[in-house]
Amino acid sequence: MSFSESIKKEARRKANYRCCWCEELTILHVHHIIPEAEEGEDVFDNAIALCPTDHTLLGSNPDLRKYMKEKRDWWYEKCAQQIPHYLIEQEVERQISKLHENPQKLKILKENTGEPR
């Protein structure tokens, strides 16, 4: 058996779509910390989001399992304190739209920033 799609999605989201090991924004594999072959469960607590490179490097190393879990938990905490980039972009777009709806505010902003009219 493997992780459900909801567990995979939750692992990727909690990691802000970045590898829990190298922190790169990339395609992610959701890896079992304790392998299924060793009775590792298909539960969120046994999942870690890894880039393909780190999945290959770390996946079969039993000595790193405890550290993988610690690093994952630390990364999730760090991600929880950040505002995801897509939310920042959405807010910027929303604010720009609001400015274009109010020409007077846009004019004042341009005057205060030295922006050409």
Secondary structure, DSSP 4 states (H G I P E B T S, - for coil): ----HHHHHHHHHHTTTB-TTT--BS--EEEESS-GGGT--SSGGGEEEE-HHHHHHHTT-GGGHHHHHHHHHHHHHHHHTSPPHHHHHHHHHHHHHHHHH-HHHHHHHHHHHT---
